[in-house]
Amino acid sequence: MKRSSLGPGGTLSRRSLLTASAVGAAGALLPDLVRPAVAVPREATAACTGSYRAEYHFTVPDQWMNDPQRPVWIDGEYHYYYLYNPDYSTGGTTAGTAWRLATSADLVSFTDRGIAVPKDTTPNGDVWSGSAVIDTDNTAGFGAGAVIVLATMAPDEVTQAQYLYYSTDGGRTFTPHGTDPVLPNPGVRDFRDPKVIRDEERGRWVMTLAENDKVGFYHSGDLKSWTYVGGFIKGGIGVLECPDLFRIRAADGTWKWVLGVSANGKGSGLPGTYAYWTGSFDGTTFTPDLSDPQWLDHGWDWYAAVTFEKRDAGGTLDPAARYAIGWMNHWDYANTTPTIECDGFNGTDSIVREVTLKRATDGTYYLASQPVAGLDNHVSRTVNLGDLEVSGSRLLDYTGTAYELTTEITWDQLAGAGLQLRRSSDGGRHIDAGIHDSYAYVNRGYTVSPDSSGRWQESRSPFDPSARTVRLRILIDRTSIEMFVDDGRYVHSTEAFPDPADTGLALYTMDGTAVFRNTVIREFTV
């Protein structure tokens, strides 16, 4: 995927960000003690008062990053490619993207390897989203174990088609396979983001392709010629992008195929992240269990996400889990960030998460997410706060800009409970995360938000208050909040730009008392 939008010349300045109104969509839900009913005036300053680069999330070294490309396992480590624009500061997003590479053994610490698939080296221009595969059996003729990339390019910026690049050095550098597409455009506008998997059962490759409100399915024996065999259509959630298709096994032994897409459902009151269906796939046709999708994230900023195979250190595949990573931004405000001015980059990813398939009480299946276990090996400090009783609000004796907080909130009767994260010293600026009535939420409306429209400030997901308990695991970094609710069926990933000086932390309840049990803070060094 690629979008044309304002570059740095159209980016809101630091002054604009700090003075922009940031009223939450549900600002009256909390009492004035906790969440003011009007926006707090922002200080007007053009100076950068500290770094906005994430402490333990992946960030692009410089310039611009957008779509993640599905990582592949090569020689004992994951090769993570992503769309990178080295000319962002001078040409904006219209200057086009290449594929840049980073490698990692634990999916927390990454090593930059530079540009792997360059742009503008053929008449077809820059390189958009796609996928890499390992051609173990030399089906394409570039050698056994060659790394093959299928990616979208649009020579005239309109006619999208799929092109092939290959690597014979372990995925470090790639060569174009001529200048003609391996899958030409059939005369449609949206025709992009190929995701390729190996169908071992039938001895062929399968491609999913984003085609407006349809995911197209294609077959190939050699990765160089493709045949259309059918499609899956879903309207009402915007243009479908970055499709995904995989098979996963639940703990009860049930296997499901999962079809995923990035979609913007905001206009229908739905998330604008990763929609997915569980179902069956016969190699040609995907049949969903339900017509409406579920969502792998309910926040504002988990777009163009990809899932990929989970392997142990020896390379053994885990059929009961996958990993996932998403771009923590959204095209609604992609260039609105202080990071480019203060730190020389625009591009942060979510934490890698582990995704498993679980059975709901009604017999349906869903995907649950938790942060990657590799985080445990990067803990630099643990603060155990124990059990904390709260009635109203309670300011904690802890400050920080990047950490993880876990707690289990229990109560007998109340309207809601949660946390004020990245709280200013006067209490006027903060990010709220918690539960209220029948939903869980994250609200960025009382800090510096990238959304100047004021429409997309509070994200919500379903919650059953009759349980009288909720487990929250929240990852806070310099420009991001990721809240995992209970078993991780519901996750909220949200971008925000608190002032680096806003480091406070408070707990709150509404109309009742709660105990925040086993409250633990962990800090990380990467």
HELIX and SHEET records of a PDB file:
HELIX    1   1 PRO A    8  GLY A   10  5                                   3    
HELIX    2   2 ARG A   14  THR A   19  1                                   6    
HELIX    3   3 TYR A   88  GLY A   91  1                                   4    
HELIX    4   4 GLY A   92  ALA A   95  5                                   4    
HELIX    5   5 LYS A  266  SER A  268  5                                   3    
HELIX    6   6 THR A  339  ASP A  343  1                                   5    
HELIX    7   7 ALA A  373  HIS A  378  5                                   6    
HELIX    8   8 PRO A  465  ALA A  467  5                                   3    
SHEET    1   A 5 THR A 111  VAL A 117  0                                        
SHEET    2   A 5 ALA A  98  SER A 104 -1                                        
SHEET    3   A 5 GLU A  77  ASN A  85 -1                                        
SHEET    4   A 5 GLN A  63  ILE A  74 -1                                        
SHEET    5   A 5 PHE A 345  ASN A 346  1                                        
SHEET    1   B 4 GLY A 130  ASP A 135  0                                        
SHEET    2   B 4 ALA A 146  MET A 153 -1                                        
SHEET    3   B 4 ALA A 161  SER A 167 -1                                        
SHEET    4   B 4 THR A 175  PRO A 176 -1                                        
SHEET    1   C 4 ARG A 192  ASP A 199  0                                        
SHEET    2   C 4 ARG A 204  GLU A 211 -1                                        
SHEET    3   C 4 LYS A 214  SER A 220 -1                                        
SHEET    4   C 4 THR A 227  ILE A 233 -1                                        
SHEET    1   D 4 GLU A 241  ARG A 249  0                                        
SHEET    2   D 4 TRP A 255  SER A 262 -1                                        
SHEET    3   D 4 TYR A 274  PHE A 281 -1                                        
SHEET    4   D 4 PHE A 286  PRO A 288 -1                                        
SHEET    1   E 4 GLU A 241  ARG A 249  0                                        
SHEET    2   E 4 TRP A 255  SER A 262 -1                                        
SHEET    3   E 4 TYR A 274  PHE A 281 -1                                        
SHEET    4   E 4 GLN A 294  TRP A 295 -1                                        
SHEET    1   F 4 TYR A 303  ARG A 311  0                                        
SHEET    2   F 4 LEU A 317  TRP A 327 -1                                        
SHEET    3   F 4 ARG A 353  ARG A 359 -1                                        
SHEET    4   F 4 TYR A 365  PRO A 371 -1                                        
SHEET    1   G 6 VAL A 379  LEU A 395  0                                        
SHEET    2   G 6 GLY A 504  PHE A 524 -1                                        
SHEET    3   G 6 TYR A 403  TRP A 411 -1                                        
SHEET    4   G 6 THR A 469  ASP A 477 -1                                        
SHEET    5   G 6 SER A 480  VAL A 485 -1                                        
SHEET    6   G 6 TYR A 490  GLU A 495 -1                                        
SHEET    1   H 6 VAL A 379  LEU A 395  0                                        
SHEET    2   H 6 GLY A 504  PHE A 524 -1                                        
SHEET    3   H 6 GLY A 416  ARG A 423 -1                                        
SHEET    4   H 6 HIS A 430  HIS A 436 -1                                        
SHEET    5   H 6 TYR A 439  TYR A 446 -1                                        
SHEET    6   H 6 GLU A 458  PRO A 462 -1                                        
END                                                                             
